[in-house]
Amino acid sequence: MKALDAIQEIVAEIGIESWRERDQLYVRADDGENQITFRIYQSGYVLVLLGLFPVAAPPERYDAMVEFANRTNFGALVVGNLEVNPDDGFVQLRVFLLLADNRPPRLQLRWFVTVALGTAATLAPGIAKVAMMNADPFLAATEVQMAMLSRVATA
């Protein structure tokens, strides 16, 4: 079974909506407060997950969002990289998984998906605060860092 097929089965078991478009898998996670769409695809021996947040930083908040992303990338994230599109202000989480072959262990794929989804859910409130509520990026990143530490401590 290929990696994307296995991931589609895993998200179905978790009860999360998914669909295929060509060689990509889309997953929509909704925790009641945040709806995040994930695009997952394989490029050679790399599995890529992009978490696309539904919030864009308006031009006047772009610098603050970049500061939040940088502080979060270097102070809170265990996996992935938070990116801000300079053209439209949209934010995405990019997570990679290196594959030794086309059949990675199911447990490894489950970890990849659940950790990425949990990370995105933890990031979403901070992203919204900085983009839409004029929150201080340092304080928002600190809140995310504390939430991440709490998630790791209870895992």
LINQUI-V258481 format. One record per pair of residues at least 24 apart in sequence whose ideal C-beta (glycine too) atoms are under 10 Angstrom apart, sorted by sequence separation. I is the first residue (numbers start at 0). J is the second residue. D is the distance in whole Angstrom. If there is no record, write none. Layout:
[[I;J;D] [I;J;D]]
This chain:
[[23;47;10] [24;48;9] [25;49;10] [26;50;9] [27;51;10] [61;85;7] [64;88;7] [68;92;10] [92;116;10] [94;118;7] [121;145;10] [122;146;9] [64;89;10] [65;90;10] [94;119;9] [118;143;10] [121;146;5] [122;147;9] [23;49;10] [25;51;9] [61;87;10] [64;90;7] [92;118;6] [120;146;9] [121;147;6] [10;37;9] [56;83;7] [61;88;6] [92;119;5] [55;83;9] [56;84;9] [60;88;7] [91;119;9] [121;149;9] [10;39;9] [50;79;8] [52;81;9] [55;84;8] [58;87;10] [59;88;10] [118;147;8] [121;150;6] [48;78;10] [49;79;10] [58;88;7] [92;122;6] [117;147;9] [120;150;9] [6;37;10] [48;79;8] [50;81;9] [56;87;9] [57;88;6] [92;123;10] [7;39;9] [55;87;6] [56;88;4] [78;110;10] [90;122;8] [118;150;8] [6;39;6] [49;82;9] [55;88;4] [56;89;8] [78;111;9] [90;123;9] [117;150;6] [54;88;9] [55;89;5] [56;90;7] [92;126;9] [6;41;10] [54;89;8] [55;90;8] [79;114;9] [90;125;10] [3;39;7] [53;89;9] [54;90;7] [78;114;6] [79;115;7] [90;126;5] [114;150;9] [2;39;9] [3;40;8] [52;89;7] [53;90;10] [77;114;8] [78;115;7] [81;118;9] [89;126;10] [90;127;10] [117;154;9] [2;40;10] [3;41;6] [51;89;7] [52;90;5] [81;119;10] [2;41;6] [51;90;8] [52;91;7] [78;117;10] [79;118;6] [90;129;9] [1;41;8] [6;46;8] [50;90;9] [51;91;5] [52;92;8] [78;118;6] [79;119;8] [90;130;7] [114;154;9] [50;91;6] [51;92;8] [77;118;7] [81;122;7] [89;130;9] [6;48;9] [49;91;5] [50;92;4] [76;118;7] [88;130;7] [3;46;8] [48;91;10] [49;92;7] [50;93;8] [75;118;9] [79;122;9] [83;126;9] [2;46;6] [48;92;8] [49;93;6] [50;94;8] [81;125;9] [48;93;7] [49;94;8] [76;121;9] [81;126;8] [47;93;7] [48;94;4] [75;121;8] [76;122;8] [47;94;8] [48;95;8] [75;122;8] [83;130;10] [46;94;9] [47;95;6] [48;96;8] [46;95;7] [47;96;8] [45;95;6] [46;96;4] [71;121;10] [75;125;9] [45;96;7] [46;97;8] [71;122;7] [44;96;10] [45;97;6] [46;98;6] [38;91;9] [42;95;9] [44;97;6] [45;98;7] [37;91;10] [43;97;10] [44;98;5] [68;122;9] [71;125;7] [36;91;10] [37;92;9] [39;94;9] [41;96;9] [43;98;8] [44;99;8] [67;122;9] [70;125;10] [71;126;9] [35;91;10] [44;100;8] [35;92;8] [37;94;9] [39;96;10] [41;98;7] [44;101;9] [46;103;8] [68;125;10] [67;125;7] [68;126;9] [71;129;10] [67;126;7] [81;140;10] [41;101;8] [46;107;10] [67;128;9] [68;129;9] [46;108;8] [64;126;8] [67;129;5] [81;143;9] [48;111;7] [66;129;8] [67;130;9] [74;137;10] [48;112;7] [65;129;10] [46;111;7] [50;115;7] [64;129;5] [71;136;9] [75;140;7] [46;112;10] [48;114;10] [49;115;9] [50;116;8] [63;129;5] [64;130;6] [70;136;6] [74;140;6] [75;141;9] [48;115;5] [52;119;7] [63;130;8] [67;134;8] [69;136;9] [70;137;6] [73;140;9] [74;141;8] [75;142;9] [76;143;9] [48;116;9] [50;118;8] [51;119;9] [67;135;9] [68;136;9] [70;138;10] [71;139;8] [72;140;9] [75;143;5] [76;144;9] [50;119;4] [54;123;8] [60;129;7] [61;130;9] [66;135;9] [67;136;4] [70;139;8] [71;140;5] [74;143;8] [75;144;4] [48;118;10] [49;119;10] [50;120;9] [52;122;8] [53;123;9] [56;126;8] [60;130;6] [63;133;8] [66;136;4] [67;137;8] [70;140;4] [71;141;10] [74;144;5] [75;145;9] [77;147;7] [48;119;9] [52;123;6] [55;126;10] [60;131;8] [63;134;8] [65;136;8] [66;137;7] [67;138;10] [69;140;8] [70;141;8] [75;146;8] [76;147;7] [77;148;10] [39;111;9] [50;122;8] [54;126;6] [60;132;10] [63;135;8] [64;136;7] [67;139;6] [68;140;9] [71;143;6] [75;147;5] [39;112;8] [50;123;9] [53;126;9] [54;127;5] [56;129;7] [57;130;7] [60;133;7] [63;136;5] [66;139;9] [67;140;5] [70;143;9] [71;144;7] [74;147;9] [75;148;8] [77;150;9] [52;126;5] [53;127;9] [54;128;10] [56;130;4] [57;131;8] [59;133;9] [60;134;10] [62;136;9] [63;137;10] [66;140;8] [70;144;8] [77;151;7] [37;112;8] [52;127;8] [54;129;9] [55;130;7] [56;131;8] [64;139;10] [39;115;9] [54;130;5] [55;131;9] [60;136;9] [63;139;9] [67;143;8] [71;147;9] [54;131;6] [37;115;7] [52;130;9] [37;116;7] [35;115;10] [35;116;8] [37;119;7] [36;119;10] [28;112;10] [35;119;5] [35;120;7] [26;112;8] [30;116;9] [33;119;8] [28;115;10] [33;120;6] [35;122;9] [24;112;10] [28;116;5] [32;120;9] [35;123;6] [26;115;9] [28;117;10] [30;119;10] [33;122;9] [34;123;9] [26;116;8] [30;120;6] [33;123;4] [28;119;7] [29;120;10] [32;123;7] [33;124;7] [35;126;10] [28;120;7] [32;124;8] [30;123;8] [33;126;9] [2;96;8] [33;127;8] [28;123;10] [32;127;9] [2;98;7] [9;105;7] [13;109;9] [5;102;8] [6;103;10] [8;105;8] [9;106;10] [12;109;9] [15;112;9] [2;100;10] [3;101;10] [5;103;8] [2;101;7] [5;104;9] [6;105;10] [9;108;6] [10;109;10] [13;112;8] [1;101;6] [2;102;8] [5;105;6] [8;108;9] [9;109;5] [13;113;7] [0;101;9] [1;102;8] [2;103;6] [8;109;10] [9;110;10] [15;116;8] [0;102;7] [1;103;10] [5;107;10] [6;108;6] [9;111;9] [10;112;6] [2;105;10] [5;108;5] [6;109;9] [9;112;6] [10;113;9] [13;116;8] [5;109;9] [9;113;8] [0;105;9] [2;107;10] [3;108;9] [6;111;8] [7;112;10] [2;108;6] [6;112;6] [10;116;9] [5;112;10] [0;108;10] [2;111;9]]
